[in-house]
Amino acid sequence: MSRDGVKTGPDSIPGWEAVQAEAFNGGFKVLWKNTDGSYGEWITDASGAYISSASLDNFVDVETFYNVDLNGDGTIGHKTTSIETAGSVTLASSTRGVYLVNGSVELTRDGAKAGPDSFPGWEAIHAEAFNGGFKVLWKNANGDYGEWITDASGAYISSTTIPDVIDVEAFYSYDINGSGTVGYELPKLAQQSSPAQKLAPEGEISGEAGWAGTVDVLEFVPNVTAEIVDEFLSVVFGAGETKIAGISVPTKLVDVSSNSDLANETDAVTDLMIANLLEEDSFLL
């Protein structure tokens, strides 16, 4: 090879070395690599004399031409790497330097491709369909999150910051913060040790309480109103027989003195019974 009549060799151009060559238009294309990792290309005539040169923005573009895996990713030419497949839309990155939605829609901003190296510190991690286009979730290396809205072609429309990523977990169908739950976790009632509540035996309303066993104490009653709930609460701590919604209800006093077995359980049991009333269905004692 030569340039301007001077032979070209390993020491001719400091920092550069020729690494590949292939036939092209009756002459040759020669691939050069710099010590900083950048690439360039010569076009020569059939005698190897220099004609022109160009830098390569993405050397993977020429892997197929030279039939070599220049970046060592195990593939000759461009490949697509999946980022996420949760939900109805997929997100991937291509060695062409662009993010792909659903395998073919390229993300762009102001006409330029948006890819893993487009915005230092930021990477796209999720995408979902939205209003005829897409929403794309971005994560910064410092842990911040942001969101793009694009049109159907993947072109940027607008963006916003995400103060708390849990707010968008349900939309993206993914546990982004690693909490084990997608979106906000619903509060849970404390579980009682037994499915049946303990009540004092019939007729025993004072003194030491001795338990022969446990009995089921709740039954479904339809159409219970707020007034009936208030009446129910008074029944829990009353004695005798009270009618609620036209139903006769025998009631019993429960001994909660310091030497009673229920002394340490009454508050928890009462709280749980009230919680069941308000949370699940309507019950009577």
N, C-alpha and C positions, 0 to 999 in steps of 0.2 A: 504494500500500500504506500501511497505517496500523497503529499499535499504541496502544491506549488513547486513540484519538481523535486521535493526533498523526501527521502524515505521516512516512513512513519513506523516507529517501533515502541517497545515498552517504556522507553525513557524520553520519548519525544514530547509528550504532553503531561506535565507534572500532575500527579493525582489521578490520572485517567489510565485505564487499560481496556483494550479490546477483549470482549468476552464471547461474542457470537458473531457469525456471518452466514448469510444466505443469499442465493441468487435472486436478482430483482431487475426486471426490465433490461435484460441484456448485460447487466453489470452486477453490482452487489449492494446489499445493505449490511452494515457492520454496527453491532451494538457495543457501546462503550459504557463502562461503569466507573463512577468516581469513588474515591475513598470515603466520601460523606454519604454514600448510599444512593445518590442520584444517578440517573441514566441518560444517555444521549445516543444519537444514531447518525451514522454517515451513510450517504449514498455515493457510490463510486461507479466509474465506467468499467468496462470489461478488463481493462488493464490494472484496475485497482486505484486509479487516480481519483482523488477527492472531487466531488461535484457539489454537494451541499450537505448540510447537517441540521439537526433539530433536537431539542430537548424533549424528554418524555415525562409528561405529568404523572402517568400511571404506567409503570413498566409491565404490569400484567397485561396491558393491551397488546403487547408484542410477543407474549409467551407462545401463543399458537403459531405465529409466523416462524419463530426460531425453534419451535418444538422442544421447549425446555421449561422446567418449573423453576423460574427465577427466584420466587419468594419462598420456596420450600414448604408450600402448604399442601403438597401432595396432589395438586391438580395443575395441569397445563391449561392455561387460560383462566377466564373468570369463573368464579363459583359463588353460590349463594349460601349463606349461613343463617339458619333459623334463630331468631331471638325469642319469639313467643308464639304460641298457638292457642292460648286461652281465649274463650269467647268465640265470636263469629268471624273475626278478622285475624289474619296472621301478619306478623312483622318479621322481616329478615334484613340482613345487610349483604350487599354485594361487593366483591372486590373491585367493581367499577367505581367505588366510592360513593355509593348512594344507598339509602334505606328503601326497601321495597315493601309495599303493603299488598297483601294477597298475591305475592309472587311476581307482580308485574307493574304495579303503580309506583312510580318513583316520587319520593318526597322532594320538593323543590321550594326555594325561597328566592324571590326576585329573579326567577329564571335560572338560578344556579342549583345544581344538585345538592341535596342535603344528605350527608353521610356521616359515618363514625368520626371523621376528622374535620368536619365542617365547623364545629363550635367547640373550641377547647374546653375540656372539663365536662361537657354535656354528652349524653348518649340517649337515644330513643329506646324505650324499654317495652312499651305497650301501644297498641292501636286498636280502635274500635270504630264501627260505622256510626255516623252522626249527621243528621240533617242532609242526607244526600252526599255527604263527603266523609271525612274521618276526624276523630280526635286522636292525637298522638301524645303520649305521656313521656316526658323527658326527665332524666335524673342527672343531677350534678355530682361531681366527685365529692363535694362537701356535704352531700345528703339532702340538698334542696330538690324540689320538684317543680316542674312547669308543664304547661299543656298547650299544644298547638291545635287549632282548628284549620282543616284544609278543605279544598273542594274535592270533587270526585277524581280529579286528575292528580291529586296529591300536592297541589300548589298551596302554599301558605296563605291563610286569610288573616288570622289573628292569634294572639297567645296570651296566656295569663299565668301567674304563679299559683302554686297549690300550697297553702299554709299547712295543711294536715293531709297527708296522702291517704289516710283511712277514709276520707270523704269520697274518694273516687274508686275505692277498691271494688265496690259492687258493680259500678259501670264497666270496669275492665275485667270483672270476673276473676280476680286474682288477689291472693294474700300478699300484698306488696311489702308490708312492714314486718312480715314473718311472725305475726302474733298467733297464728294458728286458726284465725277466723277471717273470712272475707267480709269486710265491712264491720260495722259495730256489732259487738256481741250483746245479745239480749240479756238483761239481768235475770238471775235465777233465784227462786225461793229456796231457803234452806230446807234440806230434807230432814224429816223426823226419823227417829230410830225405828218406829213401827208404823205400819199403815193405819193402825187403829189407835184412837185416843183412849187414855185411861180415865175412867170415871169412877166415882165412889159407888159402892154397892147400893142397891135400892134401899132406901130407908135409913142409911147411915149418914148422918149429916153433921156429926161432931165427934170429937175425940180422935183417937188413933185410927187411921184408915188402914185396913188390911185388905189386900187385893187377892181375889180368887182367880183373876184372869183379866183379859181385855175383851172389850166388845166394840163392834162397829157403832159409831155414834152419828154418822152423817148420812142423810138421804136427800136425793134431789127433790126440789119443790119448784114447780113452774111459776113464772110470772111474779117473782118476788120483787117488791119495790124497795126504794130507799128507806121508807118509813118502816117497812117490815124488818129491814136489816137493823135499824136502830132498836126496834122492839126485841129482836133476837139477842142483841148484845145485853139487854137488861135481863133476859131470860137466863143467859149463861150464869149469872151470879145470883139468881133468885131461887125460890123454892116453891113447890106446889105444882099447880097446873095452869098453864097459860094457853090461850088460843091465839095462833098466828095464822093469818090468811084462812081462818075457819077451821084450822086443824088443832086438836087438843094436844098439847105438848107437856108431858110430865117432866118436871125439872128437879134438879138435885143440887144441893149445896156441896161444894168441894172443900174439904179441910185443907187449908194452906198454912197451918200453924208450923212453927219451927221444927216440931218433931214429926211432921207428916211426910210421907214419901213424896208428896206432890210439892213440898215447899220450894224446891229448886226447879220445878218443871212448869209451874202455873203460868208464869209470864211468857215463856217460850211457846207453850201450847196455845195460849190465848192469841198471841201474835200470829201464829201459824193459821189458826182457825179463821181469824179476821182476814188474813191475807188470802186464804182460799176463797172466802166469800167474795172478795172484791176482784180477784184475779181470774178465777176459773168460772164457776157456776153459782147457783143459789142453793144454800144448804140450810137444813134445820137440825137442831140437836134432838 
